[in-house]
Amino acid sequence: MAKPTGRREGHALKIQKLLVANRGEIACRIFETCRGLGIATVAVYSDADARAKHVREADEAIHIGPSPAPESYLKVEAILAAARATGADAIHPGYGFLSENADFAEAVETAGLIWVGPSAKAIRSLGPKDEAKRIAEEAGVPVLPGYRGEGQELETLAKAAKGVGFPLLIKAVAGGGGRGIRLVSKAGELKAELESAVREAESSFGDGRVMLEKLVEQPRHIEVQVFGDAHGNVVHLYERDCSLQRRRQKVIEEAPAPGMPDEVRAAMTDAAVKLAQAVGYQGAGTVEFIVDGSKPLGVDTFWFLEMNTRLQVEHPVTEMITGQDLVAWQLLVASGEEIPLAQDEIPLMGHAIEARICAEDPADGFRPGAGLILEFGLLQPIDGETVRWDTGFETGDRVPASYDSMIAKLIVHGEDRDAAVDLLTETLAHTQLAGVPANTGFLRRCALSEAFREGTHHVNWIAEQGDALTHPPAAHQHASVLAVSDVELDDAGAITPWGIRDGFRSNASPVRKAAIAVGTDADWFDPSEHEVDPDAPLPFVTDISPRRYAVTTGGDTVLVEVPDYDADVEAVLGGDTVSAPMPGKLLAVHVKPGDTVTKGDPVAVMEAMKMEHTLPAPRDGVVEAVEAAAGDQVAEGDILVHLEAE
C-alpha cells in the first residue's frame, strides 16, 4: 500500500515551525508528518515527561510545568510562552487536553500564531451537546428524541423524562469521554442518577447542565470523518465503526463499518457533510452517530450523537483505507490551502482496524499501571499487507501515573475485513509489553470472538462478557511457566558434569525441577509432570535480566522469575528499602537522612486509587537516603527511602 499522502504539487505551507501542545503517541505522530514536510517541531513536556519519546523526537523541547495536567498541558500561558521562546509560528493541539477548548484556540490566534484546528466559533457551536443537536436538527440531520431545554429543575426534568420514555440517558451538556452520563431504567431512579450526573459534570467540566436522551439499548457507534477548508469545500473520508467499547471508552476501531450498505453510507456521510457545512467548518472533524444495532443498518436506524472538533485517536484507520495523511491535510488547511482532493477523488481501499494498547490490567478492573517498560515490541516479523504502530513509548521508557494509560496504537490493513482481523489477532499474539500491566491479551480475545468476527458486537457487548475477556486463560500462564522451566533446565551452557541438570539421583528416577515465581506465587516446577495445552499459542520468552523473564503467550505477558533465595532471606529480615506498592501521589514523608526508625514506624503516606496508604519501616535501622518528596507522582516499585545496610 502506498504511503499516505496529503499534498498536491503546488501547495505551499505557511507553517515553518510547529509546536504540538500534547504528549505521547499523538505528538510523535504529528512530528512524523512534519519531518516529511520539512517543518521544524517543538515539544512541550511536564516533569513526568522529561525523558519521554515525544521529547526525544522533536527538534526542540520546552519544559512547561509540574506533572499534573492543570499545571502543564492545560496551562495556556505556559504553552504560549513556549511558542514565543522557540519562535514557533503554529500550534497543533493533538487530541484531549486543550484540543476542543475554544478559549485556547482564540488565544493562539490572538497571539499571532496559526491554530491547526477549527475556528473558536465552530468549537463553541458544536461543543455543547444541546447546541450541537439544535444545529443538527436545523441542518436536517436525524436526532434522537430527548430534552435539551434550559430548565434544569428536578420537576422540569422529571416531566421531560416522562415524555421521552424510559429507559433513557442523562448526559452532561458539556460532556465528553463518557463522563457525566447515567442510565435511568425507571422513574424512581431519576433523582439519584440526576444528582450523580450533575456532580460529575460540575467536577469534570465546570458545567452541571444536563439533557435527556432516549436510550438505544443495543447501540452501535459509527462516525464519519469530515474535512472543511476556508474556501467553502467540505468532504468526507468515509465512516469508522467504534462500537467495541468499555465504559464508553473506545477499545478497537475499524473502517469501513461492517455490513454498511451503499445507500446507508451515502445517507450518513451526506448528513455529516451537511452539519459541517452548517457551521462553515474548517479542518478535521468527526460526526458521531448512534445506530440501532438490533436491526440491519438502514437509512432510518442512525441518529446524530455529537461532533468532535479535532483529530480523533482513531484517525489512522481512515488514513489506511484512503491513502491520505490527515495531519498533512490539517496543516494545509491551517495554511489557507484547499483540501487536497475532491470528494470523487478520495478512494476507499480494503479494511483497517486499530487496537488501543494500554498500560492497564483488565483482570483487575482495568487498573492503570505505571513504571518502567522492560520490553515492548513485536517478537517476530509479521507477514501481512500492512502493520503500523503509532506509539509514544519504547523499551526503557517510564509510563507516568499522571495521564491516560494508552501508550500505543496498533493499526492493521487487509484487502477485506477477514484479512484485517486475522492480521490483528496474529500481531497481538506476537506483541510483548512487560514491566507494566498490558491489555494486549484482552484485545486479542475481543478480536477472536465470534461476535467481533461476525460484526454483531455493540457498545455494551464487552460489559456483557465478564471474565471471559478480561482474564487470561489458565493455559497461557501454564505455557509461560513451562517455557521458562525449559530454559532454566537447558544443559547447553554446562561446562562441567556438575553443571548438567539432568535430575540424576543415585538409586532413584531422575527428577528435573526449577524454582519458578509468577507474581507473588513461587513453587518448584517439574516439566515432566506437565503437558502443553495444544490449544495454547506458542509462548515467546525474553531474557529481561538474570533470573527474570518476560513470557508472552497469546498476547498475555507475564514476568516469570527464578527466585534468588539469598534475596528472600534479606526480605524476611526486613530489607533495606521502602518502595511504592502502586502508582500514586506521595502525600507526606515522615523521615530524613540520619533518623532512627523502628520496624513498623510510619515512613511515608501516599494516595492511590483515591485512598491513603501508610508505608511502614521494614525493620529497625537508620535512614540513609530519601529519594522522593511530598507532592511527587511515583510509579509502582519506585524506591522512596533507603535504610543503612546491616
C-alpha positions as CSV (number, residue, x, y, z in Angstrom):
1,M,0.0,0.0,0.0
2,A,1.3,3.4,-0.9
3,K,2.5,5.8,1.8
4,P,-0.4,8.1,2.9
5,T,-0.1,11.5,1.3
6,G,-1.8,14.8,1.9
7,R,-0.2,17.2,-0.6
8,R,-0.6,18.1,-4.2
9,E,2.2,19.7,-6.2
10,G,1.9,23.5,-5.9
11,H,0.6,23.6,-2.4
12,A,2.6,25.9,-0.1
13,L,2.7,25.7,3.6
14,K,2.8,28.9,5.7
15,I,3.9,26.9,8.7
16,Q,7.7,26.7,9.3
17,K,7.9,25.7,12.9
18,L,5.1,23.8,14.7
19,L,4.6,23.4,18.5
20,V,2.5,20.4,19.5
21,A,0.6,21.2,22.7
22,N,0.3,17.5,23.6
23,R,2.4,14.4,24.6
24,G,2.7,10.7,23.9
25,E,1.8,9.0,20.7
26,I,-0.2,11.8,19.1
27,A,2.8,14.2,19.5
28,C,5.1,11.6,17.9
29,R,2.6,11.0,15.1
30,I,2.4,14.8,14.2
31,F,6.2,15.1,14.3
32,E,6.4,12.3,11.8
33,T,4.3,14.2,9.2
34,C,6.3,17.4,9.9
35,R,9.6,15.7,9.2
36,G,8.2,14.7,5.8
37,L,7.1,18.2,5.1
38,G,10.3,19.9,6.3
39,I,8.6,21.6,9.2
40,A,10.6,22.2,12.4
41,T,9.0,20.8,15.6
42,V,8.7,21.9,19.2
43,A,7.6,19.6,22.0
44,V,6.4,20.7,25.4
45,Y,6.7,18.5,28.5
46,S,6.0,18.3,32.2
47,D,8.2,17.0,34.9
48,A,6.9,13.4,34.4
49,D,7.7,13.5,30.7
50,A,11.2,15.0,30.8
51,R,12.7,11.9,29.2
52,A,9.6,10.9,27.1
53,K,9.8,9.7,23.5
54,H,8.0,12.8,22.1
55,V,10.6,15.0,23.7
56,R,13.4,13.0,22.1
57,E,11.8,13.1,18.7
58,A,11.2,16.9,18.5
59,D,13.7,19.4,17.2
60,E,13.3,21.4,20.4
61,A,11.6,20.8,23.7
62,I,10.4,23.2,26.4
63,H,9.5,22.4,30.0
64,I,6.1,23.8,30.9
65,G,5.4,22.8,34.4
66,P,4.9,20.0,37.1
67,S,3.4,16.6,36.3
68,P,-0.3,17.3,37.0
69,A,-2.0,18.3,33.7
70,P,-3.7,21.5,35.1
71,E,-0.2,22.8,35.9
72,S,1.4,21.9,32.5
73,Y,-0.5,20.6,29.5
74,L,-3.7,22.5,30.4
75,K,-1.8,25.7,31.2
76,V,-2.5,28.0,28.3
77,E,0.0,30.8,29.1
78,A,2.8,28.3,29.6
79,I,2.2,26.8,26.1
80,L,2.0,30.2,24.5
81,A,5.2,31.2,26.3
82,A,6.9,28.1,24.9
83,A,5.8,29.1,21.4
84,R,7.2,32.6,21.8
85,A,10.5,31.3,23.3
86,T,11.1,28.9,20.3
87,G,9.8,31.1,17.5
88,A,7.0,28.6,16.6
89,D,4.5,30.1,14.2
90,A,1.8,27.5,14.7
91,I,0.2,25.3,17.4
92,H,-1.3,21.8,16.9
93,P,-3.4,20.7,20.0
94,G,-3.5,17.0,19.2
95,Y,-6.5,15.3,20.9
96,G,-7.6,15.6,24.5
97,F,-6.2,18.3,26.8
98,L,-6.9,21.7,25.1
99,S,-7.8,20.4,21.7
100,E,-11.5,21.4,21.9
101,N,-11.0,24.5,24.1
102,A,-12.4,27.5,22.2
103,D,-10.7,29.9,24.5
104,F,-7.3,28.3,23.8
105,A,-7.9,28.5,20.0
106,E,-8.8,32.1,20.4
107,A,-5.7,32.8,22.5
108,V,-3.4,31.2,19.9
109,E,-4.8,33.3,17.1
110,T,-4.7,36.5,19.3
111,A,-1.0,35.8,19.9
112,G,-0.5,35.9,16.1
113,L,0.0,32.2,15.7
114,I,-1.6,29.7,13.3
115,W,-4.2,27.5,15.0
116,V,-4.3,24.0,13.5
117,G,-7.9,23.3,14.1
118,P,-11.4,24.6,13.5
119,S,-12.3,28.1,14.5
120,A,-13.2,29.0,18.1
121,K,-16.7,29.8,16.8
122,A,-17.2,26.3,15.4
123,I,-15.9,24.8,18.6
124,R,-18.3,26.8,20.7
125,S,-21.2,25.9,18.4
126,L,-20.6,22.2,18.3
127,G,-19.0,21.6,21.8
128,P,-22.2,21.8,23.9
129,K,-24.2,18.7,23.1
130,D,-27.6,20.5,23.3
131,E,-26.5,23.3,20.9
132,A,-24.9,20.8,18.5
133,K,-28.1,18.9,18.3
134,R,-30.1,22.0,17.7
135,I,-27.8,22.9,14.8
136,A,-28.1,19.3,13.5
137,E,-31.9,19.4,13.5
138,E,-31.8,22.6,11.6
139,A,-29.5,21.1,9.1
140,G,-31.8,18.1,8.5
141,V,-29.6,15.6,10.4
142,P,-31.6,12.9,12.2
143,V,-31.5,13.4,16.1
144,L,-32.8,11.1,18.8
145,P,-35.9,12.1,20.8
146,G,-34.9,13.9,24.1
147,Y,-35.0,17.0,26.2
148,R,-32.4,19.8,25.6
149,G,-34.2,22.7,27.3
150,E,-32.8,25.4,29.6
151,G,-34.9,24.3,32.6
152,Q,-32.8,22.2,34.9
153,E,-35.1,21.8,37.9
154,L,-36.0,18.3,39.0
155,E,-39.7,18.9,38.3
156,T,-38.9,20.1,34.8
157,L,-36.6,17.2,34.1
158,A,-39.0,14.6,35.6
159,K,-41.8,15.9,33.3
160,A,-39.5,15.8,30.3
161,A,-38.3,12.3,31.2
162,K,-41.9,11.0,31.2
163,G,-42.3,12.4,27.7
164,V,-39.1,10.9,26.4
165,G,-39.9,7.5,28.0
166,F,-37.8,5.0,29.9
167,P,-35.1,3.7,29.7
168,L,-33.2,7.0,29.0
169,L,-29.8,8.5,29.4
170,I,-28.8,11.6,31.3
171,K,-26.0,13.4,29.5
172,A,-23.8,16.3,30.6
173,V,-24.3,19.2,28.1
174,A,-20.6,19.9,28.2
175,G,-19.6,16.3,28.4
176,G,-17.1,14.1,26.7
177,G,-15.1,10.9,27.2
178,G,-18.0,9.1,28.7
179,R,-18.2,11.3,31.8
180,G,-21.5,12.8,33.1
181,I,-23.6,10.0,31.6
182,R,-26.1,8.0,33.7
183,L,-28.6,5.3,32.7
184,V,-32.1,5.6,34.1
185,S,-34.2,2.5,33.7
186,K,-37.4,3.8,35.5
187,A,-38.8,6.9,37.0
188,G,-37.8,6.1,40.6
189,E,-34.1,6.2,39.7
190,L,-34.2,9.6,38.1
191,K,-33.5,11.8,41.1
192,A,-30.4,9.9,42.4
193,E,-28.9,9.4,38.9
194,L,-29.6,13.0,38.1
195,E,-27.7,14.3,41.2
196,S,-24.8,11.9,40.4
197,A,-24.6,13.1,36.8
198,V,-24.7,16.8,37.8
199,R,-21.9,16.3,40.4
200,E,-19.7,14.5,37.9
201,A,-20.4,17.1,35.2
202,E,-19.6,20.0,37.5
203,S,-16.4,18.3,38.6
204,S,-15.2,17.3,35.1
205,F,-16.4,20.3,33.0
206,G,-17.4,23.0,35.4
207,D,-20.9,22.9,34.0
208,G,-23.6,20.9,35.7
209,R,-26.3,21.3,33.0
210,V,-27.7,18.0,31.6
211,M,-30.0,16.8,28.9
212,L,-32.1,13.7,28.4
213,E,-32.0,11.3,25.5
214,K,-33.9,8.2,24.6
215,L,-31.8,5.1,25.1
216,V,-30.9,2.8,22.2
217,E,-30.5,-0.5,24.1
218,Q,-28.2,-2.3,21.7
219,P,-26.3,0.6,20.2
220,R,-23.5,0.7,17.6
221,H,-21.2,3.7,17.3
222,I,-20.5,4.8,13.8
223,E,-18.8,8.1,12.9
224,V,-17.9,10.0,9.8
225,Q,-14.6,11.8,9.2
226,V,-15.2,15.2,7.6
227,F,-12.8,17.9,6.4
228,G,-13.5,21.5,5.5
229,D,-11.4,24.4,4.3
230,A,-11.6,28.2,4.1
231,H,-12.7,28.1,0.5
232,G,-16.1,26.5,1.3
233,N,-15.1,22.9,0.5
234,V,-16.3,20.1,2.7
235,V,-15.7,16.4,2.1
236,H,-16.0,13.2,4.0
237,L,-13.5,10.3,4.1
238,Y,-16.0,7.6,4.8
239,E,-17.0,6.1,8.1
240,R,-15.5,4.3,11.1
241,D,-17.1,1.8,13.4
242,C,-16.1,2.3,17.1
243,S,-18.7,0.0,18.7
244,L,-16.2,-2.1,20.7
245,Q,-16.2,0.0,23.9
246,R,-15.6,-0.4,27.6
247,R,-17.4,2.1,29.9
248,R,-18.0,4.3,26.9
249,Q,-14.2,4.4,26.1
250,K,-13.3,3.0,22.6
251,V,-11.2,-0.1,22.6
252,I,-11.0,-1.3,18.9
253,E,-12.0,0.8,15.9
254,E,-12.3,-0.1,12.2
255,A,-13.0,1.4,8.8
256,P,-15.3,1.0,6.9
257,A,-18.1,-0.1,9.2
258,P,-19.0,-3.8,8.9
259,G,-22.1,-4.5,6.9
260,M,-22.5,-0.9,5.7
261,P,-24.8,-0.8,2.6
262,D,-24.0,1.8,0.0
263,E,-27.3,3.7,0.4
264,V,-26.8,3.9,4.2
265,R,-23.2,5.1,3.8
266,A,-24.5,7.8,1.3
267,A,-27.2,8.9,3.8
268,M,-24.9,9.0,6.8
269,T,-22.0,10.8,5.1
270,D,-24.3,13.3,3.5
271,A,-25.8,14.1,7.0
272,A,-22.2,14.6,8.3
273,V,-21.2,16.9,5.5
274,K,-24.5,19.0,5.9
275,L,-23.7,19.5,9.6
276,A,-20.1,20.7,8.8
277,Q,-21.4,23.0,6.1
278,A,-23.9,24.5,8.5
279,V,-21.2,26.0,10.7
280,G,-18.6,26.7,8.0
281,Y,-16.4,24.0,9.4
282,Q,-12.6,24.1,8.6
283,G,-10.1,21.4,9.4
284,A,-10.6,17.8,10.7
285,G,-13.8,16.9,12.5
286,T,-15.7,13.7,13.3
287,V,-19.5,13.5,13.3
288,E,-20.6,10.6,15.6
289,F,-23.9,8.7,15.1
290,I,-25.6,6.2,17.4
291,V,-27.0,3.3,15.5
292,D,-29.7,0.7,16.4
293,G,-27.7,-2.5,16.5
294,S,-30.7,-4.7,16.9
295,K,-31.6,-4.2,13.3
296,P,-29.8,-4.3,9.9
297,L,-28.2,-0.9,9.0
298,G,-30.8,1.3,7.3
299,V,-31.4,4.9,6.5
300,D,-33.8,5.2,9.5
301,T,-31.6,3.5,12.1
302,F,-29.0,6.2,12.9
303,W,-29.1,9.4,14.8
304,F,-26.6,12.2,15.5
305,L,-24.7,11.8,18.7
306,E,-22.1,14.6,18.8
307,M,-19.3,16.2,16.8
308,N,-15.7,16.1,17.9
309,T,-13.9,19.3,16.7
310,R,-10.4,17.8,16.5
311,L,-8.4,14.9,15.1
312,Q,-9.6,11.6,16.6
313,V,-7.5,9.0,18.3
314,E,-8.7,6.5,15.6
315,H,-7.8,8.6,12.6
316,P,-5.2,6.1,11.3
317,V,-7.8,3.6,10.1
318,T,-9.2,6.3,7.8
319,E,-5.7,7.1,6.6
320,M,-5.1,3.4,5.8
321,I,-8.3,3.0,3.7
322,T,-7.9,6.3,1.8
323,G,-4.1,6.5,1.5
324,Q,-4.2,10.1,2.9
325,D,-2.2,11.7,5.7
326,L,-4.8,13.6,7.7
327,V,-2.3,15.6,9.7
328,A,-0.8,16.9,6.4
329,W,-4.4,17.8,5.4
330,Q,-4.7,19.7,8.7
331,L,-1.5,21.7,8.1
332,L,-2.6,22.5,4.5
333,V,-6.0,23.8,5.6
334,A,-4.5,25.8,8.5
335,S,-2.2,27.4,5.9
336,G,-5.2,28.6,4.0
337,E,-4.9,26.0,1.2
338,E,-7.7,24.0,-0.3
339,I,-8.4,20.4,0.7
340,P,-6.1,18.2,-1.5
341,L,-8.8,16.0,-3.1
342,A,-12.3,16.5,-4.4
343,Q,-14.9,14.0,-3.0
344,D,-14.9,11.8,-6.0
345,E,-11.1,11.5,-5.9
346,I,-11.0,10.0,-2.4
347,P,-10.5,6.2,-2.6
348,L,-11.9,3.5,-0.3
349,M,-9.4,0.7,-0.2
350,G,-9.7,-2.5,1.8
351,H,-10.3,-2.6,5.6
352,A,-8.3,-1.3,8.5
353,I,-8.6,-2.0,12.3
354,E,-6.9,-0.2,15.2
355,A,-6.4,-1.5,18.7
356,R,-5.5,0.8,21.6
357,I,-2.6,-0.6,23.6
358,C,-2.9,0.5,27.2
359,A,-0.9,0.0,30.4
360,E,-3.7,-1.4,32.4
361,D,-4.8,-4.7,34.0
362,P,-8.1,-6.0,32.6
363,A,-8.2,-8.7,35.2
364,D,-8.1,-6.1,38.0
365,G,-10.9,-3.9,36.8
366,F,-8.6,-2.3,34.2
367,R,-6.5,-0.8,36.9
368,P,-4.0,1.6,35.2
369,G,-0.3,0.9,35.8
370,A,2.8,2.9,35.8
371,G,6.5,2.1,35.8
372,L,9.5,1.1,33.7
373,I,8.8,-0.7,30.4
374,L,11.2,-3.6,30.4
375,E,10.3,-4.8,26.9
376,F,7.9,-3.5,24.2
377,G,7.7,-4.6,20.6
378,L,7.0,-7.4,18.1
379,L,8.6,-10.7,19.0
380,Q,9.0,-11.7,15.3
381,P,8.2,-10.1,11.9
382,I,4.5,-10.5,10.8
383,D,3.6,-11.4,7.3
384,G,0.8,-9.2,6.1
385,E,-0.2,-6.3,3.8
386,T,0.3,-3.5,6.4
387,V,1.1,-3.3,10.1
388,R,1.5,0.2,11.5
389,W,2.4,1.3,15.1
390,D,1.7,4.7,16.4
391,T,3.5,4.8,19.8
392,G,4.6,7.2,22.4
393,F,6.8,4.8,24.4
394,E,9.7,2.4,23.8
395,T,11.6,-0.2,25.8
396,G,13.3,1.6,28.6
397,D,10.7,4.4,28.9
398,R,8.8,5.0,32.1
399,V,5.0,5.2,32.0
400,P,3.9,8.0,34.4
401,A,0.9,7.7,36.6
402,S,-0.3,11.3,35.8
403,Y,-2.0,10.7,32.5
404,D,-4.1,8.4,30.3
405,S,-3.0,4.8,30.2
406,M,-2.8,4.5,26.4
407,I,0.8,4.1,25.2
408,A,0.4,3.0,21.6
409,K,-2.0,2.1,18.8
410,L,-1.7,-1.0,16.6
411,I,-3.2,-0.5,13.1
412,V,-3.5,-3.2,10.5
413,H,-4.8,-3.2,6.9
414,G,-6.1,-6.0,4.8
415,E,-7.8,-6.5,1.5
416,D,-11.0,-7.2,3.3
417,R,-12.3,-7.4,6.9
418,D,-11.5,-11.1,7.4
419,A,-7.9,-10.5,6.4
420,A,-7.6,-7.5,8.7
421,V,-9.0,-9.4,11.7
422,D,-6.6,-12.3,11.0
423,L,-3.6,-9.9,10.8
424,L,-4.7,-8.1,14.0
425,T,-5.0,-11.3,16.1
426,E,-1.7,-12.6,14.8
427,T,0.1,-9.3,15.6
428,L,-1.4,-9.1,19.0
429,A,-0.2,-12.6,19.8
430,H,3.4,-11.5,18.9
431,T,3.3,-8.3,20.9
432,Q,5.2,-8.2,24.1
433,L,4.7,-5.4,26.7
434,A,6.5,-6.2,30.0
435,G,7.1,-4.2,33.1
436,V,3.7,-2.5,33.3
437,P,0.2,-4.1,33.1
438,A,-0.9,-4.7,29.5
439,N,-4.3,-5.2,27.7
440,T,-2.9,-6.9,24.6
441,G,-4.3,-10.3,25.6
442,F,-7.7,-8.8,26.3
443,L,-7.7,-7.1,22.9
444,R,-6.8,-10.3,21.2
445,R,-9.6,-12.2,22.9
446,C,-12.1,-9.5,21.8
447,A,-10.9,-9.7,18.2
448,L,-11.0,-13.6,18.3
449,S,-14.6,-13.6,19.5
450,E,-17.4,-14.8,17.3
451,A,-19.4,-11.5,17.8
452,F,-16.5,-9.4,16.6
453,R,-15.6,-11.7,13.7
454,E,-19.3,-11.5,12.5
455,G,-19.6,-7.8,13.2
456,T,-22.5,-8.3,15.7
457,H,-20.8,-6.6,18.7
458,H,-22.2,-3.4,20.1
459,V,-21.3,-0.8,22.7
460,N,-22.4,-2.8,25.7
461,W,-21.0,-6.1,24.4
462,I,-17.7,-6.1,26.5
463,A,-19.6,-5.5,29.7
464,E,-21.9,-8.4,29.0
465,Q,-19.0,-10.9,28.6
466,G,-17.5,-10.7,32.1
467,D,-14.3,-12.6,32.9
468,A,-14.2,-14.4,29.6
469,L,-12.5,-11.4,28.0
470,T,-10.6,-9.8,30.9
471,H,-9.0,-12.9,32.5
472,P,-6.2,-14.8,30.6
473,P,-6.8,-18.5,30.1
474,A,-5.0,-20.6,32.7
475,A,-3.3,-22.4,29.8
476,H,-1.4,-19.2,28.9
477,Q,0.3,-18.9,32.3
478,H,0.9,-22.6,32.4
479,A,2.6,-22.5,29.0
480,S,4.7,-19.5,30.1
481,V,5.9,-21.3,33.2
482,L,6.7,-24.4,31.3
483,A,8.7,-22.4,28.7
484,V,10.9,-20.8,31.4
485,S,11.4,-24.2,33.1
486,D,12.7,-25.5,29.8
487,V,15.1,-22.5,29.6
488,E,16.3,-22.9,33.2
489,L,16.9,-26.7,32.8
490,D,18.7,-26.4,29.5
491,D,22.1,-28.0,29.8
492,A,23.6,-26.3,26.7
493,G,25.7,-23.9,28.8
494,A,27.1,-26.5,31.2
495,I,30.9,-26.7,31.1
496,T,31.4,-29.4,33.7
497,P,29.4,-32.6,34.5
498,W,28.3,-30.9,37.8
499,G,26.5,-28.2,35.7
500,I,24.3,-30.7,33.9
501,R,20.8,-30.6,35.3
502,D,19.5,-34.0,34.2
503,G,17.9,-34.7,37.5
504,F,20.2,-37.6,38.2
505,R,19.6,-39.3,41.6
506,S,21.5,-42.4,42.9
507,N,19.2,-45.4,43.0
508,A,16.2,-43.4,42.0
509,S,14.4,-42.0,39.0
510,P,15.7,-38.6,37.7
511,V,13.8,-35.5,38.8
512,R,14.2,-32.2,36.9
513,K,12.7,-29.2,38.7
514,A,13.1,-25.5,38.5
515,A,12.1,-22.9,41.1
516,I,9.6,-20.6,39.3
517,A,7.8,-17.5,40.6
518,V,4.9,-15.7,38.8
519,G,3.7,-12.6,40.7
520,T,3.7,-13.5,44.4
521,D,3.4,-17.2,43.8
522,A,6.6,-19.3,43.9
523,D,6.9,-23.1,43.6
524,W,9.1,-25.9,42.3
525,F,8.0,-26.9,38.9
526,D,8.7,-30.2,37.2
527,P,8.2,-30.0,33.4
528,S,7.9,-33.8,33.1
529,E,4.7,-33.7,35.1
530,H,3.0,-31.2,32.8
531,E,1.9,-31.2,29.2
532,V,1.5,-28.2,26.9
533,D,-2.2,-27.4,26.1
534,P,-2.4,-28.0,22.4
535,D,-4.8,-25.0,22.2
536,A,-2.4,-22.6,23.8
537,P,-0.4,-20.3,21.5
538,L,3.3,-20.8,21.4
539,P,5.0,-18.9,24.3
540,F,7.8,-16.4,23.5
541,V,10.5,-16.0,26.1
542,T,12.6,-12.8,26.5
543,D,15.5,-12.8,28.9
544,I,15.0,-9.5,30.7
545,S,17.7,-9.8,33.3
546,P,19.5,-12.6,35.3
547,R,16.8,-14.9,36.7
548,R,14.0,-12.8,35.2
549,Y,12.0,-13.5,32.0
550,A,9.1,-11.9,30.1
551,V,6.9,-14.5,28.6
552,T,4.2,-13.8,26.1
553,T,1.5,-16.3,25.3
554,G,-1.4,-15.3,23.1
555,G,-0.8,-11.6,23.8
556,D,-0.8,-12.2,27.6
557,T,2.6,-11.3,29.1
558,V,3.8,-12.4,32.5
559,L,7.0,-11.8,34.3
560,V,8.5,-15.1,35.5
561,E,11.3,-15.1,38.0
562,V,13.7,-17.7,39.2
563,P,13.8,-17.0,43.0
564,D,17.0,-15.7,44.5
565,Y,17.0,-17.3,47.9
566,D,19.7,-15.0,49.3
567,A,17.4,-12.1,48.5
568,D,14.5,-13.9,50.0
569,V,16.3,-14.2,53.3
570,E,17.0,-10.5,53.2
571,A,13.3,-9.9,52.6
572,V,12.4,-12.0,55.6
573,L,14.8,-9.9,57.7
574,G,13.2,-6.8,56.6
575,G,15.1,-5.4,53.6
576,D,16.8,-2.0,53.2
577,T,14.2,0.0,51.2
578,V,10.7,1.3,51.3
579,S,9.1,1.3,47.8
580,A,5.8,2.5,46.4
581,P,3.4,-0.5,46.3
582,M,1.4,1.0,43.4
583,P,1.4,4.2,41.3
584,G,0.1,7.3,43.1
585,K,0.9,10.6,44.7
586,L,3.2,11.0,47.7
587,L,1.4,13.0,50.4
588,A,4.0,13.0,53.2
589,V,7.5,11.8,54.1
590,H,8.0,11.5,57.8
591,V,11.7,10.8,57.9
592,K,15.0,12.4,56.8
593,P,18.6,11.0,56.5
594,G,20.0,10.1,59.9
595,D,16.7,9.4,61.5
596,T,16.4,6.2,63.6
597,V,13.3,4.1,62.9
598,T,11.7,1.1,64.4
599,K,10.1,-1.7,62.4
600,G,6.5,-0.6,61.6
601,D,7.1,3.2,62.1
602,P,5.2,5.2,59.5
603,V,7.8,6.4,57.0
604,A,5.6,7.9,54.3
605,V,2.0,8.3,53.2
606,M,0.8,8.1,49.6
607,E,-2.5,8.4,47.9
608,A,-3.5,5.8,45.2
609,M,-6.9,4.7,43.9
610,K,-8.5,7.6,45.9
611,M,-7.2,6.0,49.2
612,E,-4.4,6.9,51.6
613,H,-1.7,4.3,52.3
614,T,0.8,4.5,55.1
615,L,4.1,2.9,54.3
616,P,6.0,1.4,57.3
617,A,9.7,0.9,58.1
618,P,10.6,-2.7,57.1
619,R,12.9,-3.2,60.1
620,D,14.8,-1.3,62.8
621,G,17.5,0.9,61.4
622,V,18.8,4.3,60.3
623,V,17.6,6.3,57.3
624,E,20.4,6.6,54.8
625,A,18.6,8.5,52.0
626,V,15.2,9.8,51.0
627,E,14.5,9.6,47.2
628,A,11.2,11.4,47.0
629,A,9.3,14.4,48.4
630,A,5.6,15.2,49.3
631,G,3.7,16.0,46.1
632,D,5.7,13.7,43.8
633,Q,3.9,11.3,41.5
634,V,5.5,7.9,41.9
635,A,5.3,4.7,40.0
636,E,4.9,1.2,41.3
637,G,8.2,-0.1,42.6
638,D,9.9,3.3,42.9
639,I,12.2,3.4,45.9
640,L,11.3,6.1,48.4
641,V,13.6,5.5,51.4
642,H,16.9,3.7,51.8
643,L,18.0,2.3,55.2
644,E,21.7,1.9,56.1
645,A,22.8,-1.6,55.3
646,E,23.3,-4.0,58.2
